[in-house]
Amino acid sequence: MISSSGRIFGRPRGNYFAGVFACVKAWEGPLPEGIVGIEFYTDIEPDPSSPPGWPEWSEGRAGVIVLERNELVAIPVVVTMRRDAE
């Protein structure tokens, strides 16, 4: 779905650091060997308050597309590599 839409989607954090606003969350750098996922580039700047190595793009930031307020956002991306489960 990411490759065909050209977007990565995000919802509010639901773990220990649960959040109110939806955000796209990513790992910075190349995809580690053996991990299922994608590598991508985007022209949208991540939140300046993102944790080191874990960029986030939150609802309300320039370039972040709100699909469902407080529930679902997306950023435009170019996928450079995809690794599926074997």
N, CA, C and O atoms as a GROMACS GRO file, in nm:
protein
  344
    1MET      N    1   0.082  -0.119   0.000
    1MET     CA    2   0.000   0.000   0.000
    1MET      C    3   0.087   0.127   0.000
    1MET      O    4   0.052   0.227  -0.063
    2ILE      N    5   0.200   0.122   0.070
    2ILE     CA    6   0.288   0.238   0.075
    2ILE      C    7   0.345   0.266  -0.064
    2ILE      O    8   0.345   0.380  -0.110
    3SER      N    9   0.392   0.162  -0.131
    3SER     CA   10   0.451   0.180  -0.264
    3SER      C   11   0.350   0.233  -0.363
    3SER      O   12   0.384   0.320  -0.445
    4SER      N   13   0.226   0.184  -0.359
    4SER     CA   14   0.127   0.228  -0.456
    4SER      C   15   0.071   0.368  -0.426
    4SER      O   16   0.036   0.441  -0.518
    5SER      N   17   0.063   0.405  -0.298
    5SER     CA   18   0.007   0.536  -0.263
    5SER      C   19   0.112   0.646  -0.258
    5SER      O   20   0.080   0.764  -0.273
    6GLY      N   21   0.239   0.607  -0.236
    6GLY     CA   22   0.344   0.707  -0.219
    6GLY      C   23   0.336   0.780  -0.086
    6GLY      O   24   0.388   0.890  -0.072
    7ARG      N   25   0.269   0.716   0.011
    7ARG     CA   26   0.253   0.776   0.144
    7ARG      C   27   0.280   0.672   0.253
    7ARG      O   28   0.256   0.553   0.235
    8ILE      N   29   0.330   0.721   0.365
    8ILE     CA   30   0.341   0.640   0.486
    8ILE      C   31   0.242   0.699   0.586
    8ILE      O   32   0.233   0.820   0.602
    9PHE      N   33   0.169   0.611   0.653
    9PHE     CA   34   0.062   0.652   0.742
    9PHE      C   35   0.103   0.637   0.888
    9PHE      O   36   0.191   0.557   0.920
   10GLY      N   37   0.040   0.714   0.976
   10GLY     CA   38   0.069   0.704   1.118
   10GLY      C   39  -0.054   0.735   1.203
   10GLY      O   40  -0.142   0.811   1.164
   11ARG      N   41  -0.055   0.673   1.319
   11ARG     CA   42  -0.163   0.692   1.417
   11ARG      C   43  -0.101   0.742   1.548
   11ARG      O   44   0.022   0.745   1.559
   12PRO      N   45  -0.182   0.780   1.646
   12PRO     CA   46  -0.125   0.821   1.775
   12PRO      C   47  -0.046   0.706   1.840
   12PRO      O   48  -0.080   0.589   1.823
   13ARG      N   49   0.057   0.742   1.913
   13ARG     CA   50   0.133   0.641   1.986
   13ARG      C   51   0.042   0.574   2.087
   13ARG      O   52  -0.038   0.640   2.153
   14GLY      N   53   0.053   0.444   2.100
   14GLY     CA   54  -0.033   0.372   2.192
   14GLY      C   55   0.044   0.293   2.295
   14GLY      O   56  -0.014   0.214   2.369
   15ASN      N   57   0.174   0.314   2.303
   15ASN     CA   58   0.256   0.239   2.397
   15ASN      C   59   0.280   0.320   2.524
   15ASN      O   60   0.198   0.404   2.560
   16TYR      N   61   0.391   0.295   2.590
   16TYR     CA   62   0.427   0.363   2.714
   16TYR      C   63   0.425   0.515   2.699
   16TYR      O   64   0.384   0.586   2.791
   17PHE      N   65   0.470   0.564   2.586
   17PHE     CA   66   0.472   0.709   2.560
   17PHE      C   67   0.352   0.746   2.473
   17PHE      O   68   0.368   0.815   2.372
   18ALA      N   69   0.233   0.702   2.512
   18ALA     CA   70   0.112   0.726   2.434
   18ALA      C   71   0.095   0.875   2.405
   18ALA      O   72   0.131   0.960   2.486
   19GLY      N   73   0.039   0.903   2.288
   19GLY     CA   74   0.022   1.041   2.247
   19GLY      C   75  -0.122   1.072   2.210
   19GLY      O   76  -0.202   0.981   2.189
   20VAL      N   77  -0.152   1.199   2.201
   20VAL     CA   78  -0.286   1.246   2.166
   20VAL      C   79  -0.298   1.264   2.015
   20VAL      O   80  -0.403   1.237   1.957
   21PHE      N   81  -0.191   1.311   1.952
   21PHE     CA   82  -0.195   1.342   1.810
   21PHE      C   83  -0.135   1.230   1.727
   21PHE      O   84  -0.042   1.162   1.769
   22ALA      N   85  -0.191   1.212   1.609
   22ALA     CA   86  -0.139   1.112   1.516
   22ALA      C   87  -0.004   1.158   1.463
   22ALA      O   88   0.019   1.277   1.442
   23CYS      N   89   0.086   1.062   1.440
   23CYS     CA   90   0.216   1.094   1.382
   23CYS      C   91   0.272   0.971   1.310
   23CYS      O   92   0.246   0.857   1.349
   24VAL      N   93   0.350   0.998   1.206
   24VAL     CA   94   0.424   0.894   1.137
   24VAL      C   95   0.555   0.877   1.213
   24VAL      O   96   0.622   0.975   1.245
   25LYS      N   97   0.590   0.752   1.243
   25LYS     CA   98   0.711   0.723   1.318
   25LYS      C   99   0.804   0.636   1.233
   25LYS      O  100   0.756   0.550   1.159
   26ALA      N  101   0.934   0.658   1.243
   26ALA     CA  102   1.028   0.582   1.161
   26ALA      C  103   1.158   0.558   1.236
   26ALA      O  104   1.184   0.618   1.340
   27TRP      N  105   1.238   0.468   1.182
   27TRP     CA  106   1.373   0.441   1.229
   27TRP      C  107   1.466   0.514   1.134
   27TRP      O  108   1.448   0.504   1.012
   28GLU      N  109   1.565   0.586   1.185
   28GLU     CA  110   1.658   0.661   1.100
   28GLU      C  111   1.771   0.570   1.054
   28GLU      O  112   1.830   0.498   1.134
   29GLY      N  113   1.799   0.572   0.926
   29GLY     CA  114   1.910   0.495   0.872
   29GLY      C  115   1.862   0.374   0.794
   29GLY      O  116   1.742   0.354   0.776
   30PRO      N  117   1.957   0.292   0.746
   30PRO     CA  118   1.920   0.176   0.665
   30PRO      C  119   1.844   0.072   0.747
   30PRO      O  120   1.862   0.061   0.868
   31LEU      N  121   1.761  -0.004   0.678
   31LEU     CA  122   1.686  -0.112   0.739
   31LEU      C  123   1.783  -0.223   0.779
   31LEU      O  124   1.856  -0.273   0.694
   32PRO      N  125   1.785  -0.262   0.908
   32PRO     CA  126   1.878  -0.367   0.950
   32PRO      C  127   1.851  -0.499   0.876
   32PRO      O  128   1.737  -0.530   0.841
   33GLU      N  129   1.955  -0.575   0.852
   33GLU     CA  130   1.947  -0.704   0.784
   33GLU      C  131   1.847  -0.795   0.857
   33GLU      O  132   1.849  -0.806   0.979
   34GLY      N  133   1.760  -0.859   0.779
   34GLY     CA  134   1.664  -0.953   0.836
   34GLY      C  135   1.537  -0.891   0.890
   34GLY      O  136   1.448  -0.963   0.936
   35ILE      N  137   1.524  -0.758   0.885
   35ILE     CA  138   1.405  -0.690   0.934
   35ILE      C  139   1.312  -0.661   0.817
   35ILE      O  140   1.355  -0.611   0.713
   36VAL      N  141   1.183  -0.692   0.835
   36VAL     CA  142   1.081  -0.663   0.734
   36VAL      C  143   1.047  -0.514   0.742
   36VAL      O  144   1.028  -0.460   0.851
   37GLY      N  145   1.038  -0.449   0.626
   37GLY     CA  146   1.002  -0.307   0.625
   37GLY      C  147   1.042  -0.240   0.496
   37GLY      O  148   1.065  -0.306   0.394
   38ILE      N  149   1.049  -0.108   0.501
   38ILE     CA  150   1.087  -0.029   0.383
   38ILE      C  151   1.188   0.077   0.422
   38ILE      O  152   1.198   0.118   0.538
   39GLU      N  153   1.264   0.121   0.324
   39GLU     CA  154   1.348   0.240   0.336
   39GLU      C  155   1.285   0.345   0.246
   39GLU      O  156   1.233   0.312   0.138
   40PHE      N  157   1.288   0.470   0.289
   40PHE     CA  158   1.223   0.576   0.211
   40PHE      C  159   1.292   0.709   0.234
   40PHE      O  160   1.370   0.726   0.328
   41TYR      N  161   1.261   0.802   0.144
   41TYR     CA  162   1.300   0.942   0.156
   41TYR      C  163   1.174   1.026   0.151
   41TYR      O  164   1.075   0.988   0.089
   42THR      N  165   1.178   1.141   0.218
   42THR     CA  166   1.070   1.238   0.210
   42THR      C  167   1.129   1.379   0.217
   42THR      O  168   1.235   1.400   0.275
   43ASP      N  169   1.060   1.473   0.156
   43ASP     CA  170   1.103   1.613   0.162
   43ASP      C  171   1.047   1.684   0.285
   43ASP      O  172   1.081   1.799   0.311
   44ILE      N  173   0.962   1.616   0.360
   44ILE     CA  174   0.900   1.675   0.479
   44ILE      C  175   0.997   1.665   0.596
   44ILE      O  176   1.046   1.556   0.629
   45GLU      N  177   1.026   1.777   0.658
   45GLU     CA  178   1.116   1.779   0.773
   45GLU      C  179   1.049   1.712   0.894
   45GLU      O  180   0.932   1.738   0.922
   46PRO      N  181   1.123   1.625   0.966
   46PRO     CA  182   1.064   1.565   1.086
   46PRO      C  183   1.051   1.668   1.198
   46PRO      O  184   1.111   1.776   1.194
   47ASP      N  185   0.970   1.632   1.297
   47ASP     CA  186   0.952   1.720   1.413
   47ASP      C  187   1.086   1.747   1.480
   47ASP      O  188   1.166   1.655   1.497
   48PRO      N  189   1.114   1.872   1.517
   48PRO     CA  190   1.241   1.902   1.583
   48PRO      C  191   1.253   1.834   1.720
   48PRO      O  192   1.364   1.817   1.771
   49SER      N  193   1.141   1.796   1.779
   49SER     CA  194   1.144   1.731   1.910
   49SER      C  195   1.149   1.579   1.901
   49SER      O  196   1.132   1.511   2.002
   50SER      N  197   1.171   1.524   1.781
   50SER     CA  198   1.180   1.378   1.765
   50SER      C  199   1.296   1.322   1.847
   50SER      O  200   1.400   1.386   1.858
   51PRO      N  201   1.278   1.203   1.905
   51PRO     CA  202   1.390   1.141   1.977
   51PRO      C  203   1.505   1.111   1.880
   51PRO      O  204   1.479   1.082   1.763
   52PRO      N  205   1.629   1.117   1.924
   52PRO     CA  206   1.742   1.087   1.836
   52PRO      C  207   1.728   0.948   1.774
   52PRO      O  208   1.706   0.850   1.844
   53GLY      N  209   1.741   0.942   1.641
   53GLY     CA  210   1.733   0.816   1.570
   53GLY      C  211   1.592   0.768   1.540
   53GLY      O  212   1.575   0.665   1.475
   54TRP      N  213   1.490   0.840   1.586
   54TRP     CA  214   1.350   0.802   1.567
   54TRP      C  215   1.269   0.921   1.516
   54TRP      O  216   1.192   0.978   1.593
   55PRO      N  217   1.284   0.961   1.391
   55PRO     CA  218   1.211   1.077   1.341
   55PRO      C  219   1.060   1.054   1.344
   55PRO      O  220   1.011   0.943   1.322
   56GLU      N  221   0.987   1.162   1.371
   56GLU     CA  222   0.841   1.160   1.372
   56GLU      C  223   0.789   1.282   1.297
   56GLU      O  224   0.852   1.388   1.295
   57TRP      N  225   0.673   1.264   1.234
   57TRP     CA  226   0.606   1.371   1.162
   57TRP      C  227   0.465   1.380   1.218
   57TRP      O  228   0.382   1.293   1.192
   58SER      N  229   0.438   1.484   1.296
   58SER     CA  230   0.312   1.494   1.370
   58SER      C  231   0.206   1.576   1.299
   58SER      O  232   0.236   1.665   1.220
   59GLU      N  233   0.082   1.544   1.332
   59GLU     CA  234  -0.034   1.619   1.285
   59GLU      C  235  -0.014   1.767   1.319
   59GLU      O  236   0.026   1.801   1.431
   60GLY      N  237  -0.042   1.853   1.224
   60GLY     CA  238  -0.028   1.996   1.245
   60GLY      C  239   0.100   2.054   1.188
   60GLY      O  240   0.112   2.176   1.175
   61ARG      N  241   0.197   1.969   1.154
   61ARG     CA  242   0.323   2.017   1.096
   61ARG      C  243   0.306   2.037   0.946
   61ARG      O  244   0.226   1.968   0.882
   62ALA      N  245   0.380   2.131   0.891
   62ALA     CA  246   0.376   2.157   0.747
   62ALA      C  247   0.412   2.031   0.669
   62ALA      O  248   0.512   1.966   0.698
   63GLY      N  249   0.330   1.998   0.570
   63GLY     CA  250   0.355   1.884   0.484
   63GLY      C  251   0.292   1.754   0.532
   63GLY      O  252   0.284   1.658   0.455
   64VAL      N  253   0.247   1.749   0.656
   64VAL     CA  254   0.181   1.629   0.708
   64VAL      C  255   0.034   1.634   0.666
   64VAL      O  256  -0.035   1.732   0.692
   65ILE      N  257  -0.012   1.528   0.601
   65ILE     CA  258  -0.149   1.521   0.549
   65ILE      C  259  -0.239   1.461   0.657
   65ILE      O  260  -0.214   1.350   0.704
   66VAL      N  261  -0.342   1.533   0.695
   66VAL     CA  262  -0.437   1.483   0.795
   66VAL      C  263  -0.549   1.411   0.720
   66VAL      O  264  -0.623   1.472   0.643
   67LEU      N  265  -0.561   1.280   0.745
   67LEU     CA  266  -0.666   1.200   0.682
   67LEU      C  267  -0.786   1.184   0.774
   67LEU      O  268  -0.900   1.175   0.728
   68GLU      N  269  -0.760   1.179   0.903
   68GLU     CA  270  -0.866   1.172   1.003
   68GLU      C  271  -0.813   1.240   1.129
   68GLU      O  272  -0.723   1.188   1.195
   69ARG      N  273  -0.868   1.355   1.162
   69ARG     CA  274  -0.816   1.438   1.271
   69ARG      C  275  -0.795   1.357   1.399
   69ARG      O  276  -0.884   1.284   1.443
   70ASN      N  277  -0.676   1.369   1.459
   70ASN     CA  278  -0.635   1.301   1.581
   70ASN      C  279  -0.627   1.149   1.567
   70ASN      O  280  -0.606   1.079   1.667
   71GLU      N  281  -0.644   1.096   1.445
   71GLU     CA  282  -0.645   0.950   1.427
   71GLU      C  283  -0.549   0.899   1.320
   71GLU      O  284  -0.486   0.795   1.339
   72LEU      N  285  -0.537   0.970   1.207
   72LEU     CA  286  -0.459   0.916   1.096
   72LEU      C  287  -0.398   1.030   1.014
   72LEU      O  288  -0.468   1.120   0.969
   73VAL      N  289  -0.266   1.023   0.995
   73VAL     CA  290  -0.193   1.120   0.913
   73VAL      C  291  -0.104   1.043   0.815
   73VAL      O  292  -0.087   0.922   0.827
   74ALA      N  293  -0.048   1.115   0.720
   74ALA     CA  294   0.043   1.055   0.622
   74ALA      C  295   0.145   1.159   0.578
   74ALA      O  296   0.123   1.280   0.588
   75ILE      N  297   0.258   1.109   0.528
   75ILE     CA  298   0.356   1.195   0.463
   75ILE      C  299   0.388   1.135   0.326
   75ILE      O  300   0.388   1.012   0.312
   76PRO      N  301   0.416   1.219   0.226
   76PRO     CA  302   0.455   1.166   0.096
   76PRO      C  303   0.599   1.115   0.102
   76PRO      O  304   0.686   1.178   0.163
   77VAL      N  305   0.623   0.999   0.039
   77VAL     CA  306   0.757   0.938   0.042
   77VAL      C  307   0.793   0.880  -0.094
   77VAL      O  308   0.707   0.857  -0.179
   78VAL      N  309   0.922   0.856  -0.111
   78VAL     CA  310   0.973   0.778  -0.222
   78VAL      C  311   1.036   0.655  -0.160
   78VAL      O  312   1.133   0.666  -0.084
   79VAL      N  313   0.982   0.539  -0.191
   79VAL     CA  314   1.033   0.413  -0.136
   79VAL      C  315   1.158   0.373  -0.215
   79VAL      O  316   1.153   0.366  -0.338
   80THR      N  317   1.268   0.348  -0.145
   80THR     CA  318   1.394   0.311  -0.210
   80THR      C  319   1.427   0.163  -0.194
   80THR      O  320   1.508   0.110  -0.269
   81MET      N  321   1.364   0.095  -0.096
   81MET     CA  322   1.386  -0.047  -0.075
   81MET      C  323   1.272  -0.104   0.004
   81MET      O  324   1.220  -0.040   0.095
   82ARG      N  325   1.233  -0.226  -0.030
   82ARG     CA  326   1.125  -0.296   0.041
   82ARG      C  327   1.169  -0.438   0.069
   82ARG      O  328   1.221  -0.506  -0.019
   83ARG      N  329   1.148  -0.483   0.192
   83ARG     CA  330   1.182  -0.621   0.230
   83ARG      C  331   1.058  -0.684   0.293
   83ARG      O  332   1.010  -0.639   0.397
   84ASP      N  333   1.008  -0.790   0.229
   84ASP     CA  334   0.891  -0.861   0.276
   84ASP      C  335   0.932  -0.981   0.362
   84ASP      O  336   1.047  -1.024   0.360
   85ALA      N  337   0.835  -1.033   0.438
   85ALA     CA  338   0.858  -1.154   0.519
   85ALA      C  339   0.882  -1.272   0.423
   85ALA      O  340   0.820  -1.281   0.317
   86GLU      N  341   0.969  -1.358   0.462
   86GLU     CA  342   0.998  -1.474   0.376
   86GLU      C  343   0.909  -1.590   0.408
   86GLU      O  344   0.919  -1.695   0.346
   0.00000   0.00000   0.00000
